[in-house]
Amino acid sequence: MGFLVMRLFLILCLGLVTCERTGFLKKEAFATVPELITSAGYPIEKHRVTTEDGYILQMHRIPAGRRTARKAGFSAKGKKAVLIVHGLLGSSGDFVIMGPERSLAYLLADEGYDVWLGNQRGNVYTAHVNYTKSNPRFWNYSFHEHGKYDVPAMVDKILNVTGVPKVMYVGYSMGTTSFFVMMSERPEYNDKVISFVALAPAVYLSNIKFLATATLKTLELPERMRSQGMISVSVTRDLLDLVVGRLCFRGKVEDDLCMRVVYLIVGDDYEQYDKDKIIVTLARAQPASWRQLEHFGKIAISDVFTSWEDGLWGRVKPYNISNVKVPVTLLYGHNDQLTEKNEIMRLAEELSATGTLEEVRPACDWPKFNHLDFAFAKDVGILLNKPLVGYINTLFNKYGPK
């Protein structure tokens, strides 16, 4: 997982260089998430929460839809709250960047939900009470800390602000990993979650064991990067200029070297390629910690959903997935090469054995639906999000507070 995602990040950045040179980037590439939401006609609130270990996270709340927002004095009291959590390299912006007719956050808000978009430590909407991002200590975390500290803090913030007893949780990729870590480490949070919808869950990753081993053991890439002063997964603009020049976003997508490499990693889906949105999305990609990638690598190499413990080659200690007590829905992409169907079915078997599996199924019928499509497919509104809103309605009616 680490090797593949890191390569994906590098390719995304390489594409960004060409975009800027040729003037392809639109202003939304540089807009903040609150600016994006406001420009789309929705109300926006910013909330800050500080974790037990000192990280400051900004959450973005859409308390009402566009029609409701036009009415003076709208109230979110008593509404159904949904927390959406992003994946690796992502932010809260991933769930609004496709616009009102396609993005999950907007569709849920228009359906009457109180939508909360989380930001996990590391991206531009996070900080620390003592360390700046130029301090290596800031980056001393993996998704273990996301699940143990970040997500619980965000859940508590929602409950405290809204007064609702429980929240619906929707996670994408690493956002699902964080959920399972939270429930393993802090099972009391079962009492604060109505149900969990996992989009492309990243729990078992044996399909990329060879690549993880080559990168982390043979090449020792993270350690080499750290020794060169690269304290987080990021790439300088000068280096990108030197490496890629004008290779990306030229002519047809089939001839675009950068997207060909991206699709090699996540699964190809040229029909769902939206050039304008992909360029903006790539420009908004966030940094990551090396330990996040190493931790995913440890899972791939050990073939165990293991905690970090004493390092990459240290003791393997499985997270306790049996601690999950809330209904879980697993959605996979037919052509997702990162979180493959077989690995998700393995997770489904474990959840089924404990009676918590609500459903496991394809995200949609499109046979080429890949890992990135969950957030950025051209037709993501029709293929995934609009039906998903209806499904979330069903879950709320079935398991929500009466």
VEXDREN-2710 file (C-alpha; in Angstrom, 1 decimal):
% VEXDREN-2710
k/r/px/py/pz
1/MET/0.0/0.0/0.0
2/GLY/2.7/2.4/1.0
3/PHE/4.8/2.0/-2.2
4/LEU/1.8/2.3/-4.5
5/VAL/0.2/5.3/-2.8
6/MET/3.6/7.1/-2.6
7/ARG/4.1/6.6/-6.3
8/LEU/0.6/7.8/-6.9
9/PHE/1.3/10.9/-4.9
10/LEU/4.5/11.6/-6.9
11/ILE/2.6/11.2/-10.1
12/LEU/-0.1/13.5/-9.0
13/CYS/2.5/16.1/-8.1
14/LEU/4.2/15.6/-11.5
15/GLY/0.9/16.3/-13.2
16/LEU/0.5/19.5/-11.2
17/VAL/3.7/21.0/-12.6
18/THR/2.5/20.8/-16.1
19/CYS/-0.9/22.1/-15.1
20/GLU/0.5/25.3/-13.7
21/ARG/2.8/25.9/-16.6
22/THR/0.0/25.7/-19.2
23/GLY/-2.5/27.6/-17.2
24/PHE/-5.0/24.8/-16.8
25/LEU/-5.6/25.3/-13.1
26/LYS/-8.8/27.0/-12.1
27/LYS/-9.3/29.1/-9.0
28/GLU/-11.0/26.2/-7.3
29/ALA/-7.6/24.5/-7.2
30/PHE/-6.5/27.1/-4.7
31/ALA/-9.7/27.8/-2.8
32/THR/-10.2/26.7/0.7
33/VAL/-12.9/24.2/1.5
34/PRO/-15.1/26.9/3.2
35/GLU/-14.6/29.0/0.1
36/LEU/-15.7/26.1/-2.2
37/ILE/-18.8/25.4/-0.1
38/THR/-19.8/29.1/0.1
39/SER/-19.4/29.5/-3.6
40/ALA/-21.6/26.5/-4.2
41/GLY/-24.4/28.3/-2.3
42/TYR/-24.3/26.2/1.0
43/PRO/-23.9/27.4/4.6
44/ILE/-20.5/26.6/6.2
45/GLU/-19.2/26.5/9.7
46/LYS/-15.6/25.9/10.8
47/HIS/-15.0/24.0/14.1
48/ARG/-11.7/23.3/15.8
49/VAL/-11.0/20.3/18.0
50/THR/-7.8/19.5/19.8
51/THR/-6.9/15.8/20.3
52/GLU/-5.6/14.3/23.5
53/ASP/-2.1/14.3/22.0
54/GLY/-2.1/17.9/21.0
55/TYR/-3.2/18.0/17.3
56/ILE/-5.6/20.7/16.2
57/LEU/-8.1/19.7/13.6
58/GLN/-10.4/21.9/11.6
59/MET/-13.8/20.4/10.8
60/HIS/-16.1/21.7/8.1
61/ARG/-19.8/21.6/8.7
62/ILE/-22.6/22.0/6.2
63/PRO/-25.7/22.2/8.4
64/ALA/-28.2/22.6/5.7
65/GLY/-28.8/22.3/2.0
66/ARG/-29.0/25.2/-0.5
67/ARG/-32.8/25.5/-0.4
68/THR/-32.9/25.5/3.4
69/ALA/-30.0/27.9/3.6
70/ARG/-32.0/30.5/1.7
71/LYS/-34.6/30.6/4.5
72/ALA/-33.8/33.0/7.3
73/GLY/-33.1/31.5/10.6
74/PHE/-32.7/27.9/9.6
75/SER/-31.9/25.5/12.4
76/ALA/-29.9/22.2/12.5
77/LYS/-31.4/21.2/15.8
78/GLY/-32.6/17.6/15.8
79/LYS/-31.1/16.9/12.4
80/LYS/-29.4/13.7/11.4
81/ALA/-25.6/14.1/11.6
82/VAL/-23.1/12.4/9.3
83/LEU/-19.3/12.4/9.6
84/ILE/-17.4/11.9/6.4
85/VAL/-13.6/11.0/6.7
86/HIS/-11.1/11.3/3.9
87/GLY/-8.4/8.9/2.7
88/LEU/-4.6/9.2/2.4
89/LEU/-3.4/12.4/0.7
90/GLY/-6.9/13.8/1.1
91/SER/-8.9/16.4/3.0
92/SER/-12.5/17.5/3.6
93/GLY/-12.4/19.0/0.1
94/ASP/-12.6/15.6/-1.5
95/PHE/-16.3/15.4/-0.8
96/VAL/-17.2/18.8/-2.3
97/ILE/-14.8/19.3/-5.1
98/MET/-17.0/17.6/-7.7
99/GLY/-19.8/20.1/-7.1
100/PRO/-23.4/20.1/-5.9
101/GLU/-24.8/17.6/-8.4
102/ARG/-22.1/15.0/-7.8
103/SER/-20.3/15.4/-4.4
104/LEU/-21.6/13.3/-1.4
105/ALA/-21.5/16.2/1.1
106/TYR/-23.8/18.4/-0.9
107/LEU/-26.2/15.6/-1.8
108/LEU/-26.5/14.7/1.9
109/ALA/-27.0/18.3/2.9
110/ASP/-29.8/18.8/0.3
111/GLU/-31.4/15.6/1.7
112/GLY/-31.6/17.3/5.1
113/TYR/-28.5/15.9/6.8
114/ASP/-26.2/17.8/9.1
115/VAL/-22.9/17.1/7.3
116/TRP/-19.6/17.2/9.0
117/LEU/-16.4/16.8/7.0
118/GLY/-13.4/15.7/9.0
119/ASN/-9.7/16.4/8.6
120/GLN/-7.1/14.0/10.0
121/ARG/-3.7/15.2/11.1
122/GLY/-1.2/16.1/8.5
123/ASN/-3.2/18.1/5.9
124/VAL/-3.5/21.8/5.5
125/TYR/-6.4/22.1/7.9
126/THR/-4.4/20.7/10.9
127/ALA/-1.8/21.9/13.2
128/HIS/-0.2/21.1/16.6
129/VAL/-0.2/23.0/19.9
130/ASN/3.6/22.7/20.2
131/TYR/5.1/21.6/16.8
132/THR/5.1/23.2/13.4
133/LYS/5.1/21.1/10.3
134/SER/8.8/21.8/9.8
135/ASN/9.4/19.8/13.0
136/PRO/9.9/16.0/12.4
137/ARG/7.9/15.4/15.6
138/PHE/4.8/16.7/13.9
139/TRP/5.0/13.8/11.5
140/ASN/5.5/11.1/14.1
141/TYR/2.2/9.3/13.5
142/SER/0.4/6.8/11.4
143/PHE/-3.3/6.0/10.9
144/HIS/-3.1/4.4/14.4
145/GLU/-3.2/7.9/15.8
146/HIS/-6.0/8.9/13.4
147/GLY/-8.1/6.1/14.8
148/LYS/-7.1/6.4/18.4
149/TYR/-7.2/10.2/18.7
150/ASP/-8.4/12.1/15.6
151/VAL/-11.7/10.4/14.8
152/PRO/-12.9/10.1/18.5
153/ALA/-12.2/13.8/19.0
154/MET/-14.2/14.6/15.9
155/VAL/-17.1/12.4/16.9
156/ASP/-17.2/14.0/20.3
157/LYS/-17.2/17.4/18.8
158/ILE/-20.2/16.6/16.6
159/LEU/-22.2/15.2/19.6
160/ASN/-21.3/18.2/21.8
161/VAL/-22.2/20.8/19.2
162/THR/-25.4/19.2/17.9
163/GLY/-26.7/17.4/20.9
164/VAL/-27.5/14.3/18.9
165/PRO/-26.8/11.0/20.7
166/LYS/-25.1/9.3/17.7
167/VAL/-23.6/10.0/14.3
168/MET/-23.5/8.2/11.0
169/TYR/-19.9/7.5/9.9
170/VAL/-18.9/7.3/6.2
171/GLY/-15.2/6.7/5.5
172/TYR/-13.2/6.5/2.3
173/SER/-10.0/4.3/2.0
174/MET/-7.8/5.4/5.0
175/GLY/-10.9/6.9/6.5
176/THR/-12.2/3.4/6.9
177/THR/-8.9/2.2/8.4
178/SER/-9.2/4.9/11.0
179/PHE/-12.7/3.7/12.0
180/PHE/-11.5/0.1/12.6
181/VAL/-8.6/1.3/14.6
182/MET/-10.9/3.5/16.7
183/MET/-13.2/0.6/17.5
184/SER/-10.3/-1.7/18.3
185/GLU/-8.6/0.8/20.6
186/ARG/-11.6/2.6/22.0
187/PRO/-14.7/0.3/21.7
188/GLU/-16.8/2.7/23.8
189/TYR/-17.3/4.7/20.6
190/ASN/-19.6/2.0/19.4
191/ASP/-22.2/3.7/21.6
192/LYS/-21.7/7.0/19.6
193/VAL/-22.0/5.6/16.0
194/ILE/-25.3/4.6/14.3
195/SER/-23.8/2.7/11.5
196/PHE/-20.6/2.7/9.3
197/VAL/-20.4/2.9/5.5
198/ALA/-17.0/1.9/4.3
199/LEU/-16.0/3.1/0.8
200/ALA/-13.0/1.0/-0.5
201/PRO/-12.0/-0.2/2.9
202/ALA/-8.2/-0.4/3.4
203/VAL/-7.8/-3.2/6.0
204/TYR/-6.2/-6.2/4.3
205/LEU/-3.6/-5.6/1.6
206/SER/-1.8/-8.8/0.8
207/ASN/-2.3/-8.1/-2.9
208/ILE/0.5/-5.5/-2.7
209/LYS/2.9/-7.5/-0.4
210/PHE/5.6/-7.8/-3.1
211/LEU/5.7/-4.0/-3.8
212/ALA/5.6/-3.1/-0.1
213/THR/8.5/-5.5/0.6
214/ALA/10.6/-4.1/-2.3
215/THR/10.1/-0.5/-1.2
216/LEU/10.4/-0.8/2.5
217/LYS/12.9/-3.7/2.9
218/THR/15.0/-3.7/-0.3
219/LEU/15.0/0.0/-1.1
220/GLU/14.4/1.3/2.4
221/LEU/12.9/4.3/0.8
222/PRO/11.3/6.1/3.8
223/GLU/14.6/5.9/5.7
224/ARG/16.6/7.1/2.8
225/MET/14.2/10.0/2.4
226/ARG/14.3/10.9/6.0
227/SER/18.1/10.9/5.9
228/GLN/18.0/13.4/3.1
229/GLY/15.9/15.7/5.2
230/MET/12.5/14.9/3.6
231/ILE/10.5/14.6/6.8
232/SER/7.1/14.0/5.1
233/VAL/5.9/12.7/1.8
234/SER/6.1/15.8/-0.4
235/VAL/8.0/16.8/-3.5
236/THR/9.6/20.2/-4.2
237/ARG/8.5/22.1/-7.3
238/ASP/12.0/22.3/-8.7
239/LEU/12.4/18.6/-8.6
240/LEU/9.1/18.1/-10.4
241/ASP/10.1/20.5/-13.1
242/LEU/13.3/18.6/-13.6
243/VAL/11.7/15.2/-13.8
244/VAL/8.5/15.6/-15.7
245/GLY/8.6/18.7/-17.8
246/ARG/5.5/18.6/-20.0
247/LEU/4.5/15.0/-19.9
248/CYS/1.1/15.3/-18.3
249/PHE/-2.4/16.2/-19.6
250/ARG/-1.5/16.4/-23.2
251/GLY/-3.9/15.3/-25.9
252/LYS/-6.1/12.2/-25.2
253/VAL/-6.1/10.7/-21.8
254/GLU/-4.9/7.4/-23.3
255/ASP/-1.8/9.2/-24.4
256/ASP/-1.2/10.9/-21.1
257/LEU/1.8/9.2/-19.4
258/CYS/0.9/10.4/-16.0
259/MET/-2.7/9.1/-16.0
260/ARG/-1.5/5.8/-17.5
261/VAL/0.7/5.3/-14.5
262/VAL/-2.0/6.4/-12.1
263/TYR/-4.4/3.9/-13.7
264/LEU/-1.8/1.2/-13.5
265/ILE/-1.8/1.7/-9.7
266/VAL/-5.5/2.2/-9.0
267/GLY/-7.2/0.5/-12.0
268/ASP/-7.9/2.1/-15.3
269/ASP/-11.2/3.8/-16.0
270/TYR/-10.7/6.2/-19.0
271/GLU/-14.5/6.6/-19.4
272/GLN/-14.8/8.2/-16.0
273/TYR/-11.9/10.5/-16.5
274/ASP/-12.8/14.2/-15.9
275/LYS/-9.8/16.2/-17.0
276/ASP/-10.8/19.5/-15.5
277/LYS/-11.6/18.0/-12.1
278/ILE/-8.7/15.6/-12.1
279/ILE/-6.3/18.6/-12.6
280/VAL/-7.9/20.5/-9.7
281/THR/-7.9/17.4/-7.5
282/LEU/-4.2/16.7/-8.1
283/ALA/-3.4/20.3/-7.2
284/ARG/-5.2/19.8/-3.9
285/ALA/-3.4/16.6/-2.9
286/GLN/-2.1/16.7/0.7
287/PRO/1.1/15.6/2.3
288/ALA/1.5/12.4/4.3
289/SER/3.7/11.0/7.0
290/TRP/6.2/8.3/6.1
291/ARG/4.9/6.2/9.0
292/GLN/1.4/6.2/7.4
293/LEU/3.0/4.5/4.4
294/GLU/5.2/2.2/6.5
295/HIS/2.2/1.1/8.6
296/PHE/0.2/0.2/5.5
297/GLY/3.3/-1.6/4.3
298/LYS/3.5/-3.6/7.6
299/ILE/-0.1/-4.7/7.1
300/ALA/0.7/-5.8/3.5
301/ILE/3.9/-7.6/4.4
302/SER/2.5/-9.4/7.5
303/ASP/-0.9/-10.0/6.0
304/VAL/-2.3/-9.0/9.3
305/PHE/-4.4/-5.9/10.2
306/THR/-1.7/-5.0/12.8
307/SER/-0.9/-2.1/15.0
308/TRP/2.4/-0.3/14.6
309/GLU/3.9/-1.5/18.0
310/ASP/7.7/-1.3/17.8
311/GLY/8.1/-0.5/14.2
312/LEU/7.9/-1.9/10.7
313/TRP/9.8/-5.1/11.5
314/GLY/8.6/-5.3/15.1
315/ARG/6.0/-7.4/16.8
316/VAL/2.8/-8.0/14.9
317/LYS/-0.3/-7.3/17.1
318/PRO/-3.7/-7.6/15.3
319/TYR/-6.3/-5.0/15.9
320/ASN/-9.4/-6.4/17.4
321/ILE/-12.0/-6.1/14.7
322/SER/-14.4/-8.1/16.9
323/ASN/-14.7/-5.0/19.0
324/VAL/-16.9/-3.5/16.2
325/LYS/-20.5/-3.7/17.4
326/VAL/-22.3/-1.3/14.9
327/PRO/-23.7/-2.4/11.5
328/VAL/-21.0/-2.1/8.8
329/THR/-21.5/-1.8/5.0
330/LEU/-18.6/-2.5/2.7
331/LEU/-18.6/-1.1/-0.8
332/TYR/-15.9/-2.1/-3.3
333/GLY/-15.0/-1.2/-6.9
334/HIS/-15.0/-3.8/-9.5
335/ASN/-11.7/-2.6/-10.9
336/ASP/-10.1/-1.2/-7.7
337/GLN/-6.5/-2.4/-7.7
338/LEU/-5.5/-0.9/-4.3
339/THR/-8.3/-2.3/-2.1
340/GLU/-9.2/-5.4/-4.1
341/LYS/-12.5/-7.2/-3.8
342/ASN/-10.9/-10.4/-2.4
343/GLU/-9.3/-8.5/0.5
344/ILE/-12.6/-6.8/1.3
345/MET/-14.5/-10.1/1.2
346/ARG/-12.0/-11.4/3.8
347/LEU/-13.0/-8.5/6.0
348/ALA/-16.6/-9.2/5.3
349/GLU/-16.2/-12.7/6.6
350/GLU/-14.8/-11.5/9.9
351/LEU/-17.6/-9.0/10.3
352/SER/-20.2/-11.6/9.4
353/ALA/-18.8/-13.9/12.0
354/THR/-19.5/-11.3/14.7
355/GLY/-22.9/-10.4/13.3
356/THR/-22.0/-6.8/12.4
357/LEU/-21.9/-7.1/8.6
358/GLU/-24.9/-5.2/7.2
359/GLU/-24.0/-5.7/3.6
360/VAL/-21.0/-6.1/1.2
361/ARG/-21.5/-5.2/-2.4
362/PRO/-20.0/-3.3/-5.4
363/ALA/-20.2/0.4/-5.1
364/CYS/-22.0/0.4/-8.5
365/ASP/-22.5/-1.7/-11.6
366/TRP/-19.8/0.0/-13.6
367/PRO/-17.2/-2.7/-14.3
368/LYS/-14.2/-0.3/-14.4
369/PHE/-15.0/1.5/-11.1
370/ASN/-11.6/2.0/-9.5
371/HIS/-10.2/3.4/-6.2
372/LEU/-10.2/7.1/-7.3
373/ASP/-13.7/6.8/-8.7
374/PHE/-15.2/6.7/-5.2
375/ALA/-14.5/10.4/-5.0
376/PHE/-13.6/11.7/-8.4
377/ALA/-15.4/9.8/-11.2
378/LYS/-17.0/11.9/-13.8
379/ASP/-20.4/10.3/-13.1
380/VAL/-19.8/9.7/-9.4
381/GLY/-23.1/11.4/-8.5
382/ILE/-25.2/9.0/-10.6
383/LEU/-23.0/5.9/-10.2
384/LEU/-22.4/6.1/-6.4
385/ASN/-23.5/9.1/-4.4
386/LYS/-27.2/9.6/-5.2
387/PRO/-28.0/5.9/-4.6
388/LEU/-25.7/6.1/-1.5
389/VAL/-27.8/8.9/0.0
390/GLY/-30.9/6.7/-0.4
391/TYR/-29.1/3.9/1.3
392/ILE/-28.0/6.1/4.2
393/ASN/-31.6/7.1/4.6
394/THR/-32.4/3.4/5.0
395/LEU/-29.7/2.9/7.6
396/PHE/-30.9/5.9/9.6
397/ASN/-34.5/4.6/9.5
398/LYS/-33.4/1.2/10.6
399/TYR/-30.8/2.0/13.3
400/GLY/-31.0/5.7/14.1
401/PRO/-32.5/7.2/17.3
402/LYS/-36.3/6.8/17.4
END
